[in-house]
Amino acid sequence: MSSGSEQPYEGGGLSEQDEAVLAIERRGWPGPGAKERAIRERLGISPTRYYQLLNALLDDPRALARDPVTINRLRRRRDEQRGRRQ
């Protein structure tokens, strides 16, 4: 989620950075290298930080309201991965 320094996006109370994270997740990627390169180039953050932000967005009701298809898809994937680890 945002650290407070990013400006809220007019469309749903999310920061521009949060919106950019969701936009990256909406895309299909041919492989992990392309996605991680895009994270660095477009957002200027490390992939580790990106996934921290993304994980926080999955629990943010504003993100769910803004993009329910993407958030629910990612929540299902996260829940499946947690189930395999147990």
C-alpha positions as CSV (number, residue, x, y, z in Angstrom):
1,M,0.0,0.0,0.0
2,S,1.1,3.6,0.1
3,S,3.6,5.0,2.6
4,G,1.7,8.3,2.8
5,S,4.0,10.2,0.5
6,E,2.2,9.2,-2.7
7,Q,-0.8,11.3,-3.9
8,P,-4.2,9.6,-3.8
9,Y,-5.5,8.6,-7.2
10,E,-8.8,10.3,-7.9
11,G,-10.5,7.1,-9.1
12,G,-10.7,5.2,-5.8
13,G,-8.6,6.5,-2.9
14,L,-5.5,4.6,-3.9
15,S,-2.2,6.3,-4.5
16,E,-0.8,6.5,-8.0
17,Q,1.8,3.9,-7.0
18,D,-0.9,1.5,-5.8
19,E,-2.7,2.0,-9.1
20,A,0.5,1.3,-11.0
21,V,1.0,-1.9,-9.0
22,L,-2.6,-3.1,-10.0
23,A,-1.9,-2.1,-13.6
24,I,1.2,-4.4,-13.7
25,E,-0.8,-7.2,-12.2
26,R,-3.6,-6.9,-14.8
27,R,-1.1,-7.7,-17.6
28,G,0.0,-11.1,-18.7
29,W,3.7,-11.6,-18.6
30,P,5.8,-14.0,-20.8
31,G,8.1,-14.7,-17.8
32,P,9.3,-13.4,-14.5
33,G,12.2,-11.5,-16.0
34,A,10.0,-9.2,-18.1
35,K,7.7,-8.5,-15.2
36,E,10.5,-7.7,-12.8
37,R,12.2,-5.5,-15.4
38,A,8.9,-3.6,-15.8
39,I,8.6,-3.2,-12.1
40,R,12.1,-1.5,-11.9
41,E,11.6,0.6,-15.0
42,R,8.0,1.8,-14.5
43,L,7.8,2.0,-10.7
44,G,11.5,2.6,-9.8
45,I,11.3,0.1,-6.9
46,S,12.7,-3.4,-6.3
47,P,10.6,-6.4,-7.0
48,T,10.7,-7.2,-3.3
49,R,9.2,-3.9,-2.4
50,Y,6.6,-4.4,-5.2
51,Y,5.5,-7.7,-3.8
52,Q,5.2,-6.1,-0.3
53,L,3.0,-3.4,-1.7
54,L,1.0,-5.9,-3.7
55,N,0.4,-8.1,-0.7
56,A,-0.9,-5.1,1.3
57,L,-3.2,-4.2,-1.5
58,L,-4.8,-7.6,-1.4
59,D,-6.1,-6.8,2.0
60,D,-7.1,-3.2,1.2
61,P,-10.9,-2.8,0.7
62,R,-10.2,0.2,-1.6
63,A,-8.2,-2.0,-3.9
64,L,-11.0,-4.6,-4.0
65,A,-13.5,-1.8,-4.8
66,R,-11.3,-0.5,-7.6
67,D,-10.4,-3.7,-9.3
68,P,-12.3,-6.7,-7.9
69,V,-11.4,-9.1,-10.7
70,T,-7.6,-8.7,-10.2
71,I,-7.8,-8.6,-6.4
72,N,-10.0,-11.7,-6.1
73,R,-7.8,-13.6,-8.6
74,L,-4.7,-12.7,-6.6
75,R,-6.3,-13.6,-3.3
76,R,-7.3,-17.0,-4.7
77,R,-3.7,-17.6,-5.8
78,R,-2.3,-16.5,-2.4
79,D,-4.8,-18.7,-0.6
80,E,-3.8,-21.7,-2.7
81,Q,-0.1,-21.1,-2.1
82,R,-0.8,-20.9,1.7
83,G,-2.8,-24.1,1.6
84,R,0.1,-25.9,-0.1
85,R,2.6,-24.7,2.5
86,Q,0.6,-26.1,5.4
